[in-house]
Amino acid sequence: MSDLVQVILLGIIEGITEFLPISSTGHLLIAEQLGLGQRSDVFNVVIQAGAILAVTVIYWPRIWTLLTGLRERDNRDYAAKLSVAFLITAVLGLIVTKLGFKLPTEITPVAWALVIGGVWMLAAEWFAAKRPDYARIAWTAAIIVGLAQVIAGVFPGTSRSAATIFAAMLVGGANRVAATEFAFLVGIPTMYAASALELFKAVKAGGLHDGSENWGDLAIAFVVSTVVAFIAVKWLLRYIQSHRFTVFAAYRIALGAALLLFLPAG
């Protein structure tokens, strides 16, 4: 398989999985283990930035309304909840980083996270269906969403989207649409900040000046990730209007079980 094809495939994988509740980090690790090759931190930051840009474009009208409508109480309240969720993630994320935590590179923990997360999603859907839902986000949910982002960042395979969406649904009683919007909106500054931090580390380490990066590959991966993420998220937002997340839970369980059964540990 040519390097160009691998770059395109990685961009496609990132674009599909970054905001769907199936774990982009887990899928990229699986792809590397299955032969698409390990990429640099800069490459991973670039394709993630493409996915973030796509969601920023999709939600730009909502973001603009929040930024220009802060005189309205509802907008101030919503923006404050987004800010609190982001700050919780940022502070705890920095603490985790300072403690020297590094993501595992083995398949086994990812597989288990996929299975456990899938089962948890099914249970969460069941519990959420038995309680009233609202097109709003409670303060408690905003706090839990911030914590959920940190947990998802520590355990690859968990999925930031899944953790935050279901935190908002279960804790705050938000419906799928409201929970997804809040999860995606708080994910935008969170992921921009995380990407900027990783890029800063790469620059500091000389990773952009040692000639190891193929800028053509980076550009292609960025474009592919952006386009695919845009399509995937637009589809997801339509899908959840009338469907539960059950299909994603089933996919996670099936994929995780297959990895545990057929791939060697480590």
Summary of the structure (lengths in Angstrom):
residues: 266
radius of gyration: 18.2
end to end distance: 23.9
largest distance: 56.9
contacts: 914
relative contact order: 0.20
helix: 77%
strand: 1%
